[in-house]
Amino acid sequence: MAPSRAFTRLAAHRRVLGVVGRQYQLQRPYYSYDHPPPPGPFNQTEHAILSAAYTHVPEHGFTQHALSLGARDAGYLDISTAVLPDGPFSLIQYHLITKRQALAPKSRAIFNALDAAPGDGAKGQTMKIDDRVERLAWERLLSNADVIHRWQQALAVMAQPSHVPASLRELALLADEIYHLSGDGAVDPSWYTKRGTVSTAYVGAELFMTNDRSPGFAQTREFLQRRLEESSKVGNALGGVAQWMEFTAVAGVNILRSKGMRI
Amino acid sequence: MAARPVLRTAVRAVRVLPQSGPSRSCSSSRHVRLFSTTPRSFKSPSDHATSTSSSTDRTTHFGFEDGISEAEKTERVAGVFHSVAESYDRMNDLMSFGVHRLWKDHFVSSLNPGSSSSIPPKPQHILDIAGGTGDIAFRMLHNAHTIHRNTSVHVTISDINPSMLAVGKQRSLSLPPSQQSALSFLPADATALPASILPNSIDLYTVAFGIRNFANIPLALREAYRVLKPGGVFACLEFSKVENPVLDAVYKRWSFSGIPLIGQLVAGDRDSYQYLVESIERFPSQGEFRDMIVDAGFVVGGDGYENLTGGVAAIHKGMKPLDG
């Protein structure tokens, strides 16, 4: 494909931006900096009701009651919550989406702090991608801490058949966000396995966390680290198995050919 | 269809007569509304003369016929509905395989009237437009009184046709007395609601399988906007467009061949059910109708609609903004 005009213009744009532009290169290259970001999933009204309702979640859970209380706090009527397309599930989505979006500024703060830390400089940049992924997944888990005693209820709602596609999509976006923020730009088939791995580990750790009573959720972090480690081991093993199968298949075909079969 | 002009003449003749009560004559029933039997015939005395005075000039459509004046549509949609109640439930069950009950249940439970965060609960006033037979209103009372134990919910059933309201009244007699006392009946034209419904006084405005037959839908939406409280919700259950092409082909075949046939066999009235399927076909798609709701000033959440049974029917909801 010939370099498109848009790409050329983007490159020119970066040159003009100079130093700031160089920072941008760390971000997704398919982002457009010439257009405003697409509107968020919630409009102003939904945001007003949901953000007010979210403050009632620790006490009342992800329920219709919390929504009604939120609507009242925001100056709406009891019936106004009917306009939210999925009722309590909208509240869960609000949690998932706001916490995912909060991950980007958090990750900048974390890695900048590591860079600035005394000792060997630029530690944040030399950190391995796997370690960054673990750090970010842990950061995302920590942001569940305020509502963790209500999270089993939320998981039950998310597992309802009509909500499963939206929940899985949100999980996929989270995995994507974690890999993007960790600076991984690989576009080979491992794209899928990486995201699958971090999704599985994250979901398992989240479930573990709902029953974790250890101070600072230390056991959850150990659990997360074990899962990520295991899956990288499994990934290596699977790679070995695939290599072995490929070799065997080729050898089998060659044996058949040597017997005179036209393959 | 040779009998059609004859039938129409007969209907016109009947229409002139003053109608005192439910007529049993099937031949006089020309146009039947599916699922909610609320013809738009009688102009109630109202203060909104501006909206009715010009309705003779503007044109609209009636089924696949174009160039009908709004007044004539109002009159023709009305036809004679009084005999409908008898075959109403049977016809709806046959045509939708009973699914219309599930749609209505889902519609009401998704609105969840009567749920309140305050103790004692705040009173709610619900206006059920085109709700003559009480299908939606009774479900809402059940939801509020039985599920939420909230007796401060009042439902006004409004319909343009007094005889349909009489059917609803008759049916409401089997409700518990507490629910009966929370009901009131109001004959009114949805495009010009009477002064007894104050502006900014309604919590929830519902219309189920009725808005398709309104002579002027944008006007009815603006009227809904006017009477709703800021934060109040407009909710509409209506036939819509099937999005899956395979299901759509089956559905079209059923609606254009099956439904008129059933109408002929069961209700003895093919033309009415022919109008019914034509009016469904003419009704705007989910997205277009959502845009009409937004144009009237409402805010919608998410897509603004929810498809039922793959889009055979759809629920549209809109909220009057606080600064509205």
Chai-1 contact restraints between the chains, C-beta under 6 A:
chainA,res_idxA,chainB,res_idxB,connection_type,confidence,min_distance_angstrom,max_distance_angstrom,comment,restraint_id
A,T45,B,V299,contact,1.0,0.0,6.0,A-B,restraint_1
A,E46,B,G301,contact,1.0,0.0,6.0,A-B,restraint_2
A,S68,B,S117,contact,1.0,0.0,6.0,A-B,restraint_3
A,L69,B,S117,contact,1.0,0.0,6.0,A-B,restraint_4
A,R72,B,S117,contact,1.0,0.0,6.0,A-B,restraint_5
A,G75,B,L322,contact,1.0,0.0,6.0,A-B,restraint_6
A,Y76,B,G231,contact,1.0,0.0,6.0,A-B,restraint_7
A,L77,B,D203,contact,1.0,0.0,6.0,A-B,restraint_8
A,L77,B,G231,contact,1.0,0.0,6.0,A-B,restraint_9
A,D78,B,S116,contact,1.0,0.0,6.0,A-B,restraint_10
A,I79,B,D203,contact,1.0,0.0,6.0,A-B,restraint_11
A,I79,B,L204,contact,1.0,0.0,6.0,A-B,restraint_12
A,I79,B,V233,contact,1.0,0.0,6.0,A-B,restraint_13
A,S80,B,G231,contact,1.0,0.0,6.0,A-B,restraint_14
A,S80,B,M319,contact,1.0,0.0,6.0,A-B,restraint_15
A,A82,B,L111,contact,1.0,0.0,6.0,A-B,restraint_16
A,A82,B,V233,contact,1.0,0.0,6.0,A-B,restraint_17
A,V83,B,V233,contact,1.0,0.0,6.0,A-B,restraint_18
A,V83,B,G301,contact,1.0,0.0,6.0,A-B,restraint_19
A,V83,B,K317,contact,1.0,0.0,6.0,A-B,restraint_20
A,V83,B,M319,contact,1.0,0.0,6.0,A-B,restraint_21
A,L84,B,G301,contact,1.0,0.0,6.0,A-B,restraint_22
A,P85,B,G301,contact,1.0,0.0,6.0,A-B,restraint_23
A,P85,B,G302,contact,1.0,0.0,6.0,A-B,restraint_24
